[in-house]
């Protein structure tokens, strides 16, 4: 039993930052990400002996936990065009772009956001994303495609979709 506790402690010490990064991309908030990782670690700690692939298992637990919290609180939140905590000081372009990306990510459904995070942030292959989410590879591909299209539209709403042609047959 002590060996399992020690192994769990070592795993958390070495992989905590990776878990926190995934959680931050899922939630968009540092505080929510820390809470999500802690809740996932508590759940996994009880089953640690039976876990074969701890990172995959923890990612799955975090995604499920995040979706559950989102479902519980989605009726209580009011979506507005402006954040009340918007800073008043001048921000750099990088921070502005990052904020726009996180806002666009928050507009995605939790499962689509999970596909985008696992596929493009964690850089997992489609098959592993499908296994982590319990769906087919085709579902991962379609969610990723639709999610990326929505992100492109949100980040560059004035740009024409790629592959469109004008009356003259020339792509703009």
N, C-alpha and C positions, 0 to 999 in steps of 0.2 A: 504494500500500500504506500509506503514512504517513497519507494522508487517511482511510482506513478505520480505522486505529488511533486517530486523533484523534476521529473520529465516535463510535467505540465508547466511548472514554474520556469524552466529553461526555455520551453517553447514560447511562452508569453514574453519573456525578456527579449528573445531574438526576433520575434515576428510581430510585436505590438505595433510598431510604426507602419508596417504593411497593412495590418488590419485597420488601423486608424485611417490610413489613406483611402482604403476602399469604403469605409464607413462615411468618411467626409464626402466622397463623391456621390454616395447614395443620398445623404441627408442635406448637404450643402451648408452645414453648420458645424463648427468645431465642438460646441457643447453637445449637440445631438449625436455627433459621431462618437464622442467619448462615452456617452450613455449607451449607445448602440453596441459598442465593443464590449463594454462591461457586462451588459445584459447577455450578450452572446457567450462571453467567457464563463459566466456563472452557469448557463445552461449546459455548456460543453464540459465543464469541469466534472459534473456528476457522471458523465458517460465517457470520460477520457480513455478508460481501458479499452473500450469497444470501438474507438475511432481509428479507422485505417489511414485516412488522408486528412489530417487536422486542418490544413488551410482550406481545402475544398469544403469540408464540413462546416467550418466557421463562416465562410462566405455564404453558404446556404442558410445557416442559422441567422446571420445578420440580414440577409435579404428578406427572409420570412418575417423576422421581427420588425423590420422597417415597414413592410407592407401591412402588417397587422396594426402597427401604430398609425400609419397613414389612413387606414380604413376607419379606425376608431375616432380619429380627430378631424377627418376631412369635412364633416358637417359643421364643426365648430369654428373652423377657420374662415375668415373672410378674405377673398382674394382681391387685391387692389392693384392699381397700375403703379403705385409708388410705395416704397418701403418707408415706414415711419422712422427707421434708424438711418436714413440716407445721410451720408456725411455732407457737411456744408463746405469743407475745405476743398481746394482744387486737387483732383486725383490725377495720377499719371495715366497714360493711355493703356498701359498693360493691365493695371488694376481695373480699369473700366471695361476692357475686353473680357477679363476673367469674370467679372460680375455679370456681364451680359450672358456669358456662357452658362454660369451657374443658374441664372434666372431661366434661361431657355431649358436647362436640364430639369429644373423644378416643374416646368410645365408638362413634362412627359409623365406618362403613367409610371407607377413604381416598377412594373415588370419591364417596360421598355427601357427605363433608366438603368435597371439592373443589367439588361443585355448590353447597353452602351458601355457601362462601367466595366463589366467583366470582359467584354470583347476588346475595347479600345484603350481603357486605362490600365487594367490588369494584364491585358494582352493575352488572354486565353484563346485557344482555338475554338471554333464554333461548336465542335463536338463536346468539349469540356463545359462550355457555357450551357449547352443544352442539358448536359447531365446535372449541372449545378442547379438549374431551374426546373428540372423535371419535365422538359418539353422536347419536341423534335428539333433537329438541326434546321429544318425548313422554317419552323416557327422563329428560331433565333435569327435566321437570315432575313425573314420578312420584317420582324420587329426592328432589327438593326437598320434595314433599309428605310423603313418608315420613320424611325426615330432620327436618323441622320438627315432625312429630307426635312423634317420639322425643325431640326436645329439649324439647318442651312437657311430655311425661310425666316426663322426668328432672328438669326444673326445678320442676315442681309435681305430684308424684306423687299428692297427695291430691285434686286437683281432678278433677272428672268431665270426660270428653271433651266438647267443644262439640258441640251438636246432639243430645244425648241427651235422652230424655224419661223421666219417671217413670211409675208406674202411673196417675197422675191425668192424664197428658198435658201436664204443665206442665214446662218446662225448668227445672232447678234453678239 
